[in-house]
Amino acid sequence: MSRVQDFILDEEDRRFRAEIRDFLARELAPRAAAIEDDDSWDAVKAVVHALGKAGYLKLMFRDLYRGWLTKPGLTHATILSEEAAAINYAFETTIGTALSCAYPLHRYAKDEIRERYLGDIIAGRTVGAIGVTEPSAGSDTSRLQTRITFDEARQEWVLNGLKRYISNASVADVYIMYGITDPGAPPGKGLSAIVVPAGRPGLSFPRRYTFMGRRGCVVGEVEMRDVRVPRDHILGEPGQGTRIMVSMFNFERTILGGTGVGVSRSAFKIAQDHAQTREVFGQKLGAKQLIWSTIAEMSWRIDAAELLTYRAAKLYDAGITGKELAKPAAMAKLVATETAVYCADKAVQILGGDGITKEYGRAEQLYRDARALPIVGGTSDMARYLIASTDLPTLKPNL
Ligand SMILES: Cc1cc2nc3c(=O)[nH]c(=O)nc-3n(C[C@H](O)[C@H](O)[C@H](O)COP(=O)(O)OP(=O)(O)OC[C@H]3O[C@@H](n4cnc5c(N)ncnc54)[C@H](O)[C@@H]3O)c2cc1C
């Protein structure tokens, strides 16, 4: 990548990009075929382990990081996400989930709970999962049905509910579950987040989904029937769930922006190579005006996605969080993920028949993988609501 393209990044960021690219070429690229062809979770997990061992899952935690970067942060986690997604999608979602789980543990868990669960996640020894979505509550998280009650006699939290579309369901070692602790509280005030270790009685995984792409990712349902955890497993205080969720979404969306850029770059490279080599009607395909124009469209969209993504990451690293970061993070996610869908689609089209076969590169794989991006981590529609709600502060969005 040229300096013109990634000019928001500084010399140290670029050095990090080169290092992580070498690392992923060694650890991820040789396993990409097993992940795609065999749907291999073991291959994904092996890379997560290598990544943790090398210290790359600590980028978000300056107090724990021990590497050479002077100011590690979301910028570097996003570079990691971008570089991984350029090679394989499944791996990115695993990093995203690992960090989304590690972050609230780091920031909101009681000391002993943080000690017990965080270390293994950021060392890549264990895997985390986040449970927000339910059958009747996707975009509309105010409709969550999961109930969390407190058993005074045993000093334990008791969880009941069904979560769906949970990444790493059944393979995770620790779950951060969101549910209602105070049903009578005003909207957004009665939600809490609880740490649930795998293996608790009452925790089960009724279903694993099959997707059109995203091979190697494990996503399924998590059912909780009287699942009990000790009192100290709550994150923050009861009722702080919404705040914890919003802070997590901001950086998760920025990391997903990185994924979108990575997928877009891979699709663009395939289209670029084909346009310059394929002969049609006595000329290279790319010399035809329609294709020329499509290449330009892909190119500017990728740059726009990249600029918005790293703007959000740099803002976060400069200390901008919460509501102030919500709009830049939503813009990064919206533009980068829509760009990924656009570029994957155009790459397939430019390749013609080759684009929809498994014999010619990864175009068809990128096309299948990219489609999830504007849905996961909050849909494009929800991102638009969030953006406009800060631009029209006197109006309430009609959701
Ligand atoms: C592969 C994958 C992995 C996931 N991993 C996780 C995970 O680890 N943890 C987790 O908690 N969740 C996870 N999710 C869930 C994801 O966050 C939700 O799918 C997403 O938020 C959308 O919710 P929904 O699917 O219920 O769609 P719905 O909320 O039912 O929406 C359906 C459609 O309607 C649109 N829509 C909704 N409301 C409006 C409105 N007011 N105006 C206009 N359009 C509207 C939406 O944008 C969407 O296009 C995952 C999902 C997938 C597909």
The ligand as a Tripos MOL2 file, in Angstrom:
@<TRIPOS>MOLECULE
LIG
   53    58     1     0     0
SMALL
NO_CHARGES

@<TRIPOS>ATOM
      1 C1        -22.6140  -14.0200   10.8900 C.3       1 LIG1
      2 C2        -23.1840  -13.2800   12.0390 C.ar      1 LIG1
      3 C3        -22.4800  -13.1900   13.2390 C.ar      1 LIG1
      4 C4        -23.0520  -12.5130   14.3250 C.ar      1 LIG1
      5 N1        -22.3880  -12.4930   15.5310 N.ar      1 LIG1
      6 C5        -23.0260  -11.9640   16.6200 C.ar      1 LIG1
      7 C6        -22.4480  -12.0750   17.9300 C.ar      1 LIG1
      8 O1        -21.3350  -12.5950   18.1000 O.2       1 LIG1
      9 N2        -23.1400  -11.5940   18.9850 N.ar      1 LIG1
     10 C7        -24.3740  -11.0160   18.8490 C.ar      1 LIG1
     11 O2        -24.9570  -10.6030   19.8440 O.2       1 LIG1
     12 N3        -24.9550  -10.8910   17.6250 N.ar      1 LIG1
     13 C8        -24.3150  -11.3560   16.5100 C.ar      1 LIG1
     14 N4        -24.8960  -11.2690   15.2720 N.ar      1 LIG1
     15 C9        -26.2130  -10.6490   15.1390 C.3       1 LIG1
     16 C10       -26.2310   -9.3480   14.3840 C.3       1 LIG1
     17 O3        -25.7090   -8.3140   15.1890 O.3       1 LIG1
     18 C11       -27.6760   -9.1160   13.9420 C.3       1 LIG1
     19 O4        -27.9590  -10.0580   12.9270 O.3       1 LIG1
     20 C12       -27.9230   -7.7210   13.4490 C.3       1 LIG1
     21 O5        -27.8080   -6.7850   14.4840 O.3       1 LIG1
     22 C13       -29.3190   -7.5770   12.8070 C.3       1 LIG1
     23 O6        -30.3120   -8.1400   13.5990 O.3       1 LIG1
     24 P1        -31.3650   -9.1720   12.9540 P.3       1 LIG1
     25 O7        -30.6170  -10.1680   12.1800 O.co2     1 LIG1
     26 O8        -32.2530   -9.6500   14.0410 O.co2     1 LIG1
     27 O9        -32.1980   -8.3040   11.9150 O.3       1 LIG1
     28 P2        -33.4370   -7.3200   12.2330 P.3       1 LIG1
     29 O10       -33.1030   -6.4160   13.3550 O.co2     1 LIG1
     30 O11       -34.6750   -8.1370   12.3360 O.co2     1 LIG1
     31 O12       -33.4970   -6.4640   10.8940 O.3       1 LIG1
     32 C14       -33.8740   -7.0350    9.6390 C.3       1 LIG1
     33 C15       -33.6530   -5.9740    8.5740 C.3       1 LIG1
     34 O13       -34.4990   -4.8510    8.8390 O.3       1 LIG1
     35 C16       -33.7400   -3.6630    8.9380 C.3       1 LIG1
     36 N5        -34.3540   -2.8050    9.9410 N.ar      1 LIG1
     37 C17       -34.5560   -3.0510   11.2520 C.ar      1 LIG1
     38 N6        -35.1580   -2.0050   11.8420 N.ar      1 LIG1
     39 C18       -35.3580   -1.0820   10.8740 C.ar      1 LIG1
     40 C19       -35.9300    0.2350   10.8370 C.ar      1 LIG1
     41 N7        -36.4030    0.8140   11.9550 N.pl3     1 LIG1
     42 N8        -35.9630    0.8880    9.6550 N.ar      1 LIG1
     43 C20       -35.4660    0.3280    8.5310 C.ar      1 LIG1
     44 N9        -34.9040   -0.8960    8.4960 N.ar      1 LIG1
     45 C21       -34.8550   -1.5900    9.6500 C.ar      1 LIG1
     46 C22       -32.3450   -4.1150    9.3520 C.3       1 LIG1
     47 O14       -31.3480   -3.1630    8.9990 O.3       1 LIG1
     48 C23       -32.2300   -5.4170    8.5600 C.3       1 LIG1
     49 O15       -31.8410   -5.1270    7.2500 O.3       1 LIG1
     50 C24       -24.3290  -11.9060   14.1740 C.ar      1 LIG1
     51 C25       -25.0050  -11.9920   12.9550 C.ar      1 LIG1
     52 C26       -24.4690  -12.6840   11.9050 C.ar      1 LIG1
     53 C27       -25.2510  -12.7710   10.6200 C.3       1 LIG1
@<TRIPOS>BOND
     1     1     2 1
     2     2     3 ar
     3     2    52 ar
     4     3     4 ar
     5     4     5 ar
     6     4    50 ar
     7     5     6 ar
     8     6     7 ar
     9     6    13 1
    10     7     8 2
    11     7     9 ar
    12     9    10 ar
    13    10    11 2
    14    10    12 ar
    15    12    13 ar
    16    13    14 ar
    17    14    15 1
    18    14    50 ar
    19    15    16 1
    20    16    17 1
    21    16    18 1
    22    18    19 1
    23    18    20 1
    24    20    21 1
    25    20    22 1
    26    22    23 1
    27    23    24 1
    28    24    25 2
    29    24    26 1
    30    24    27 1
    31    27    28 1
    32    28    29 2
    33    28    30 1
    34    28    31 1
    35    31    32 1
    36    32    33 1
    37    33    34 1
    38    33    48 1
    39    34    35 1
    40    35    36 1
    41    35    46 1
    42    36    37 ar
    43    36    45 ar
    44    37    38 ar
    45    38    39 ar
    46    39    40 ar
    47    39    45 ar
    48    40    41 1
    49    40    42 ar
    50    42    43 ar
    51    43    44 ar
    52    44    45 ar
    53    46    47 1
    54    46    48 1
    55    48    49 1
    56    50    51 ar
    57    51    52 ar
    58    52    53 1
@<TRIPOS>SUBSTRUCTURE
     1 LIG1         1 GROUP 0 **** ****
